[in-house]
Amino acid sequence: MSNNQQSSKGLDRRSFMKGAGMTAIAGAAGTVASVAGTTASAQESSSLDIPKLANGKYDFETIYNRVGSNCARWDSPPRNYPGGEFKFGMGVASMDFECAPCITEALQERINHHSWGYLSSTEGLRDGILRWNGERHGVDLAPEMVTISDGVYPGMIAAMRAFVPRGSKLLLSTPAYTGFYSMASAANVEIIDSEMKYVNGRYEIDYDDLEAKMTPDVRAMIVCNPQNPTGNVWTEEELLRVGRLCLEHNIIVLSDEIHSDVIRRGHKYTPFASLPDEAVVNNSVSFNAISKTFNLAAMKNAYYYSKSPVTKGRVDKYHRAELSTLGVVANEAAYNHGAEWFEEANAYMDDTHSYIESYVKQYMPTVGYTKNEGTYMTFLDFSKTMESVGAKEMFASHGKASPEHYFQDWLVHNSGVYLNPGFGYGAGGAGHMRMNIASSRVVIKEVLDAMAAAVNKV
Ligand SMILES: Cc1ncc(COP(=O)(O)O)c(C=O)c1O
């Protein structure tokens, strides 16, 4: 039986652990597992205890094996490492947690109908979207303000086509999600980067630079809230300032809020459409999904909305979505019954972020990291290690696109850990690597120990 034919309970966890370099993991639900047989430097660093688990209903600690399930995070990178050097997929933004039971139950129920013709209605899904945004985030949306899509990508590409005519440009605060560059390419649009400043451990918008780049040929700006990969959860004041600058310069705001639920304790997500300035809000389109919240990326479901019917109508003209029955069922179940699961997952990830921050400070002193305000990504500053391994001098002769790509390879060969290279995130990405932290802390600890051993030896 192949891995993807096995039931979730029967997944071949032992072979996964072997592949992941874990020699003895006690994986009983609700317990903190012990890791034995690790390298000398890993043993030294394992004195930092993994945070204790809260008494929750759901288990995020037991390793959930996704290897062999045609999963981008774990099954794509090994294709480039046929020698078996790859051990830990810490790149692509998807979660390693078993999904909320309400989603599996709803899918199982629907599968009992052996019929897969065209869908009749998405009313239930739309209700879920309106309720989720209203109750959780205080955004008052009417059904006609929302267009359901099969991803943030198609909506964004439609908006770029609508607002950025050929020869015009799109502005982006960077470092920012690599996908914005592919969306812009699909829409045949040029992106102008405005690099953020790193001030006291936080990325800040460089307003002087941003405004200087708001030339008449710039027609749209992407706001990423929370910002992937830096984790910024933008405040009302920051969003208003950007929104007013855009309005002044005749630039439409495309606000990507796909990470809006994944907010760290002590921070508050402000939907762009809830800003206290009607003109600013009407000059925007927001893009969202619960695919990050519930790990439903391949269920192809998202939406965009605008409080201005004219603005939304312009995007609609260029947009066409094809939804799948199972995607609608899964998303509806998550909106209607998943909140409790997500609260626990988010609290778990919060503790993981804090754990990583302490670990990096204590055991990887040459690596820079401040706990993100949102998202389940971290943007680690490896510039010192990259200098030590000569990434700048070596990348071209090794056929790599950037020093960060060279370092990505170096890290896999020296620790088994696969991260995303900062190069792809635009200006400001140099020297950085993005790490996904949405995994069991048993895995996170193994990853950190392996990286520390590699980094500290150079
Ligand atoms: C900021 C951001 N926008 C969009 C996406 C992709 O959205 P979708 O899969 O709905 O097209 C991602 C995925 O990681 C993301 O981080």
The ligand as an SDF file (V2000), in Angstrom:
LIG
                    3D

 16 16  0  0  0  0  0  0  0  0999 V2000
    0.7430   36.6310    0.9260 C   0  0  0  0  0  0  0  0  0  0  0  0
    0.2410   35.4760    0.1020 C   0  0  0  0  0  0  0  0  0  0  0  0
   -0.6640   35.7010   -0.8710 N   0  0  0  0  0  0  0  0  0  0  0  0
   -1.1390   34.6850   -1.6250 C   0  0  0  0  0  0  0  0  0  0  0  0
   -0.7280   33.3780   -1.4240 C   0  0  0  0  0  0  0  0  0  0  0  0
   -1.2590   32.2910   -2.3170 C   0  0  0  0  0  0  0  0  0  0  0  0
   -2.6330   32.3200   -2.3210 O   0  0  0  0  0  0  0  0  0  0  0  0
   -3.5000   31.2590   -3.1420 P   0  0  0  0  0  0  0  0  0  0  0  0
   -2.9100   29.9140   -2.8750 O   0  0  0  0  0  0  0  0  0  0  0  0
   -4.8850   31.4230   -2.5840 O   0  0  0  0  0  0  0  0  0  0  0  0
   -3.4470   31.6760   -4.5750 O   0  0  0  0  0  0  0  0  0  0  0  0
    0.2020   33.1090   -0.4130 C   0  0  0  0  0  0  0  0  0  0  0  0
    0.6850   31.7300   -0.1760 C   0  0  0  0  0  0  0  0  0  0  0  0
    1.6130   31.4730    0.5360 O   0  0  0  0  0  0  0  0  0  0  0  0
    0.6900   34.1760    0.3680 C   0  0  0  0  0  0  0  0  0  0  0  0
    1.5770   33.9820    1.3630 O   0  0  0  0  0  0  0  0  0  0  0  0
  1  2  1  0
  2  3  1  0
  2 15  2  0
  3  4  2  0
  4  5  1  0
  5  6  1  0
  5 12  2  0
  6  7  1  0
  7  8  1  0
  8  9  2  0
  8 10  1  0
  8 11  1  0
 12 13  1  0
 12 15  1  0
 13 14  2  0
 15 16  1  0
M  END
$$$$
